Amino acid sequence: MNNILFKGIIAYPITPFDEKGKVNIPLFKKLVDRLVTAGTHGIAPLGSTGVLPYLTDEEKEAVTEATVQQVAGRIPTLVGVSNLTTDKTIYHAQFAEKAGAKAVMIIPMSYWKLTDDEIFAHYDAVAAKISIPIMAYNNPATGGIDMTPALLKRLLQIPNVTMIKESTGDIQRMYHLRNELGDEVAFYNGSNPLALAAFSAGANGWCTAAPNLIPELNIALFDAIQANDLQKAKSVFYKQLDLLRFITAKGLPRTIKAGLHLIGEDGGSLRTPLQPLTDSEMATLAGILSGIR
């Protein structure tokens, strides 16, 4: 199995809702196409940016199918299939595979604190039911569970688990992963403010919602890293850092929707309990975007 399916900028589309609170699939397809034509290297729907926990099973299926249809093989698709139960995770992983996704992303979600053995068994059970690769996603801020580097290394014993996404915001984790796992394992950064440091640590890609607003800068950072042009990479990174910090601090669905509005694009509505940015926050975001552009 090819470990490096994804390399570069893996973009998160938001899941837009219409005025009646339903998922707006036509608008979603338009937003996905914007990301593809902007030059991003992969599309990853149904993560925290796509408000996965707020969607019904039917809505998740519709978003999965819409993503694969709209991307149409132009770049690889990485579909989030995380659920509280193993059975539901298997169900959505199988659905994503049948729909044509190239890989799935799984974060362990739990009301109760899971043991390492329970987490391992969860991934192992899903992997046994699909043939496409799995990205193990560590983000304790959203999933409530912090998978240690030792556990992530253990998960790689499962044949389908070939990629790791680290989103704790701790650069030491990145260094440890690369040192422990070597160059054969693909690992990805999910912490926006650490993009430059993560690439320097050897990350294969950056999973981010930022391309909805500034794809050219995100791609320019990756290109500079590929060209070993550290000065260019630093310049491009610091130009976008304020925005990366803002969208991380204020919440990705809220800030991306607001940012799309500010640049003249329709981002749809939010699903409660999420609320739009305040007037003050909108003004701050407008100032940041104006400074970048």
Residue pairs with C-beta under 8 A, 6 or more apart in sequence:
1 133
1 159
1 160
1 162
2 133
2 162
3 133
3 162
3 163
3 184
3 185
3 186
4 186
4 204
5 76
5 78
5 102
5 103
5 133
5 162
5 163
5 186
6 41
6 42
6 76
6 78
6 103
6 163
6 186
6 188
6 204
6 205
7 41
7 186
7 204
7 205
8 40
8 41
8 42
8 205
8 206
8 219
8 222
9 40
9 41
9 42
9 205
9 206
9 208
9 211
9 215
9 218
9 219
9 222
10 40
10 41
10 42
10 43
10 44
10 78
10 188
10 205
10 206
10 207
10 208
11 35
11 38
11 40
11 42
11 43
11 44
11 208
11 209
11 211
11 212
11 215
12 44
12 45
12 47
12 48
12 49
12 50
12 207
12 208
12 209
12 212
12 252
13 28
13 31
13 32
13 35
13 43
13 45
13 49
13 50
13 67
13 212
14 31
14 49
14 50
14 51
14 209
14 212
14 252
14 253
14 256
14 257
14 260
14 267
14 268
15 23
15 28
15 45
15 46
15 50
15 51
15 55
15 59
15 63
15 253
16 23
16 24
16 27
16 28
16 31
16 257
16 266
16 267
16 268
16 269
17 23
17 24
17 268
17 269
17 270
17 271
18 24
18 27
18 268
18 269
19 269
21 269
21 271
23 55
23 59
23 62
23 63
24 268
25 62
25 63
25 66
27 266
27 268
28 63
28 66
28 67
28 268
29 66
29 69
29 70
30 266
31 212
31 260
31 265
31 267
32 43
32 45
32 66
32 67
32 70
32 71
33 70
34 212
34 265
35 43
35 211
35 212
35 215
36 43
36 70
36 71
36 74
36 75
38 211
38 215
38 216
38 219
39 215
39 216
39 219
40 75
40 211
40 215
40 218
40 219
41 75
41 76
41 205
41 222
42 75
42 76
42 77
42 78
42 205
43 67
43 71
43 75
43 76
43 77
43 78
44 77
44 78
44 79
44 80
44 105
44 207
45 63
45 64
45 67
45 77
45 79
45 80
46 52
46 55
46 60
46 63
46 64
46 79
46 80
46 81
47 80
47 105
47 137
47 207
48 139
48 142
48 252
48 253
49 209
49 252
49 253
49 256
50 63
50 80
50 253
51 253
51 271
51 274
52 60
52 80
52 82
53 109
54 271
54 274
55 63
57 88
57 91
57 92
60 92
60 95
61 92
61 95
61 99
64 79
64 92
64 95
64 96
64 99
64 101
65 99
67 77
67 79
67 101
68 77
68 99
68 100
68 101
71 77
76 102
76 103
77 100
77 101
77 102
77 103
78 101
78 102
78 103
78 104
78 105
78 135
79 96
79 99
79 101
79 103
79 104
79 105
80 104
80 105
80 106
80 107
80 137
81 89
81 92
81 93
81 95
81 96
81 104
81 105
81 106
81 126
82 89
82 105
82 106
82 107
82 108
82 109
82 137
82 143
83 89
83 91
83 92
83 109
84 109
84 110
84 111
86 121
86 122
86 125
86 126
89 106
89 122
89 126
90 125
90 126
90 129
90 130
92 104
93 104
93 106
93 126
93 129
93 130
93 134
94 129
94 130
96 104
96 132
97 104
97 130
97 131
97 132
101 132
102 132
102 133
103 132
103 133
103 134
103 135
103 163
104 130
104 132
104 133
104 134
104 135
105 134
105 135
105 137
105 165
106 123
106 126
106 134
106 135
106 136
106 137
107 137
107 138
107 139
107 142
107 143
107 145
108 114
108 119
108 122
108 123
108 143
108 145
108 147
109 143
109 144
109 145
110 143
110 144
110 145
113 144
113 145
114 122
114 145
116 148
116 151
116 154
119 145
119 147
119 151
119 155
120 151
120 154
120 155
120 158
123 134
123 136
123 155
123 158
123 161
124 158
126 134
127 134
127 158
127 159
127 160
127 161
130 160
131 160
132 160
133 160
133 161
133 162
133 163
134 158
134 160
134 161
134 162
134 163
135 162
135 163
135 164
135 165
135 188
136 147
136 152
136 155
136 161
136 163
136 164
136 165
137 143
137 165
137 167
137 190
138 146
138 147
138 152
138 164
138 165
138 166
138 167
138 168
139 165
139 167
139 168
139 190
140 146
140 168
141 167
141 168
142 167
146 168
147 155
149 173
149 176
149 177
149 180
152 164
152 166
152 177
153 180
153 181
155 161
155 164
156 162
156 164
156 181
156 185
162 185
162 186
163 185
163 186
163 187
163 188
164 177
164 181
164 185
164 186
164 187
164 188
165 187
165 188
165 189
165 190
165 207
166 173
166 174
166 177
166 187
166 188
166 189
166 190
166 191
166 198
167 189
167 190
167 191
167 207
168 191
169 191
169 193
169 194
171 194
171 197
171 198
171 201
174 187
174 189
174 194
174 197
174 198
174 201
174 202
174 203
175 201
177 185
177 187
178 187
178 201
178 202
181 187
183 202
186 204
186 205
187 202
187 203
187 204
188 203
188 204
188 205
188 206
188 207
189 195
189 198
189 199
189 203
189 205
189 206
189 207
190 206
190 207
190 208
191 198
191 248
192 208
192 210
192 244
192 245
192 247
192 248
193 241
193 244
193 245
193 248
195 206
195 208
195 218
195 221
195 237
195 244
196 221
196 233
196 234
196 237
198 206
199 206
199 221
199 222
199 225
199 233
200 225
205 222
206 218
206 221
206 222
208 218
208 244
209 247
209 252
209 256
210 217
210 218
210 240
210 243
210 244
210 247
211 218
211 219
212 256
212 259
212 260
213 243
213 247
213 256
213 259
213 260
213 263
213 289
214 240
214 243
214 292
217 236
217 239
217 240
217 292
218 240
220 232
220 236
221 233
221 236
221 237
221 240
224 230
224 232
224 233
224 236
225 233
239 292
240 292
242 288
242 291
243 288
243 289
243 292
246 255
246 284
246 285
246 288
247 255
247 256
247 259
250 277
250 281
250 285
251 274
253 270
253 274
254 270
254 274
254 275
254 276
254 277
255 277
255 285
256 267
257 267
257 268
257 269
257 270
257 276
258 267
258 276
258 277
258 281
258 282
258 285
259 267
259 285
259 289
260 266
260 267
261 267
262 282
262 285
262 286
262 289
263 289
270 276
277 285
